[in-house]
Amino acid sequence: MNREDSGTVAISEAEPAPRTMPVIRRRRLEPDARREQIMSVAVRLFGERPYAEVSTTDVARDAGVARGLVNHYFGTKKELYLEVVRVMLTVPEVALERLPTGGPAERVDAIVTWFLDVVSRHSTSWLAAITAGGMAGDTDVDQVIAEAIDVAADSVLAAVGVTERSDEALRGMARAYVGMCTYTAREWLQRGALTRAQVHTLLTTTLLAMVEKVFP
């Protein structure tokens, strides 16, 4: 019986056997991990380029996710940007939890060191956030920055052992110190006018003087 009569299709020895296509599986991430991955990419992109030059499509592509997932976790592009600014400028509670239990000098040194570590590690993104990345004057952005400054001021007071923070004058002094920290860090990171050691000395000395001679 020849090949045609058999009713089947024979594969000659010269023909390669068919192979199944490999199945490519994407590694599944938990929602929190996926959200953190998207945020990490957004922080980098908004740090590298002005707000107008970054799209949610750019973020999704670099994060390896569908654009709809970016919208699912963060909403609009502006809402995503506001979250980036908030993350970059707000002092997390863990920073205070890890402070040493020693005296004011030791705690001041630790909180200043933490601040300088963070802004140097994420210098591009931090500078873009503190200058609003082309969104200066936007009401929502200004509000997020103001809220972050308030949190930072409260963190400064907590770091030096001030438990009663209802005095608005006291909080005003702390906010003024936060402003000094911001502009001093910019002199170091952006203009190169100061070294890290000089910034550290200036910020620790100033805060200790405020604790000893200004704060009630």
N, C-alpha and C positions, 0 to 999 in steps of 0.2 A: 504494500500500500504506500503510495507516495504521499508527500506532504499535503498536497491539495485535497486528496481523497480522504484524509483522516478527519477533516473537519476541525482540526486544531491548528494553531500557529506554532510552529517549532522555532526554537532559538538556536541558530547555528553556533558552533564553537567560536567563530570569529566575532560574534556579537556579544558585547558585555551584558552581563545580567543586570536587570533593572535594580536600582537602589532606592530606598526610601529617603526622602528629604529629611535632614536633621531638624528636630523641633527646637526652636529657639525660645527659651523661657525667660521672661523678665523676672528679676528677683522682686518678690513682693515685699513691700515695706508697710509697717504699721502706719496708721494715719498720722500720728505725732511725728514719726521719723520722716515721712513724706513732706509734711508741712515744714519741718525744720530744714529739709533739703531745699525746698523752694525758697524759703527765707534766706538761706545762705547764699544762693545764687542772686537773689534780688539785692542783698546787701552789697555784693561785689559789683553788680552791673550799675546800680545807682551811684556807687562810689567812683566807678570809672567814667561814667558819662552823665551829662545833665539829664534832668527828669524828662525833657521833651524827646530825648534821643533813645529812650528805653521803652520797649513795649512789653505787654504781657506775653506776646508771642516769643520775644527774645528770652524772657525768663523761663518760659515753658521749654523752649528748645534746649537751653543750657542745662536745665534741671532734668531733662529726659522724660518729661511728662506732657500730657495733653493740655492745651491752653485752658480747657474747661475746668481742669483740676485746680489751676491757679485761681480762677474765678470762684471756684467752690470754697477754697480755704480763705481767700482774702478779699473777694469781691472785685471792685474795680481796680484799675491801675493806681488811681490816687489813694485808695484805701490801702493797697499794698505798700505804696511809698510811705504813707503815714506810719504804718507799722514798722517799716525799716528805720525811720527816724526815731520812733519810740524805743525800739530795741537798742539802737546805737547810743542813745543819750540817757536812758534811764538806768539808774544804779539798781542792780538786782538785790533782793534780800540776802542772797547767799554771800554777797560781798561783806555784809555786816556780820553774818553768822560766823564767818571765818576769821574775824579780827581777833588778835590776841587779847587775853584778859588782863594784861598788865596796866601800867599807868598811862596817863594821857600822851606822853612822849612816844611810847611804844605803839599805841593805837594810832596816833597821828601819822607816824612813819609808815605804818602798815596800810592805812587807807590811801595815802598819797602814792605809795608804791603800786597799789592795786590800780589806781587811776592811770598812772603813767604806763603801766604794763598794757592796759586795755587800749588806750589811745594810740600807742606805738604799734601794737599788733594789728590794729584795724585803722591805721592812720588815714588812708585814702577815703574809706567809707565814713569815718568819724568826721573828718574835715568837711566832706560833702554834706553830711547831716547837719552839722552845726551851722553851716552857711546856707542851708535850705536848698542846695543843689539846683538853683535856678527858680525856686519856688518861694523866694523871700517875699514877704508881704501877703502871702496867701493866709487867710484867716485860720483855716484848719491846721496848716503847718505851724503857724505861730503859736496856736494853742497847744499843740503837742510839745513844742519846744519849751513853752512856759511851764507845762505840767512836769516835764522832765527836770527842769531847773528846781521846781518845788520839791520833787522827790529827792534830788541830789542835796538840797539844802537840809532837808530833814535827816538825810543819811549822815551828813557832816555833823549835825548836832548829836545824833545818836552815837556816832563814832567817838565823840569826845565826852560822852557820858551825860549829856543834857537830856533828862527824861521829860521835863515839862516844856512843851514846844508850842504853847498857845500864845505866847508873847509875840505879837507881830513884828515888833522892833528887832527881837532876837532872830526871827526867821529872815527878816530883811538883811541883817548882817550876814547870815549864812548864805543867802542868795548872792550877796555882793562877793563873798568869797568864792562861790561857784563861778561867778563871772570872771573873777581873777584867774581861777584855774583854767578856764576855757581859753582866755586870751594869752595866758602864759604858755600853755601847750601849743597854741598856734605859732607863737614866736619861735618855739623849738622845732615843730614839725613842718611848718609851712615856710617860714622865713629863714630858719637856720641861725637866728640871732642868739639863741641860747642853747646850751647843752642840756642833756637830761639831768646831769648832776646839779647844774645851776637851778633848773626848774624845781627839782626835788628839794633843794635847800630853801629856796624862796617860799615854796608852798608849805613846807613843814614849819619853818620859822614863823611865818605869818599866822598860821592856824594856832600854833602854841601860844603866840602872843595874844591872840584874840581870846583864847581860853583863859589865860592868866590875868589879862588886864582889861578885857572888854566885855566878855560874856558875864552876866550876873551869876 
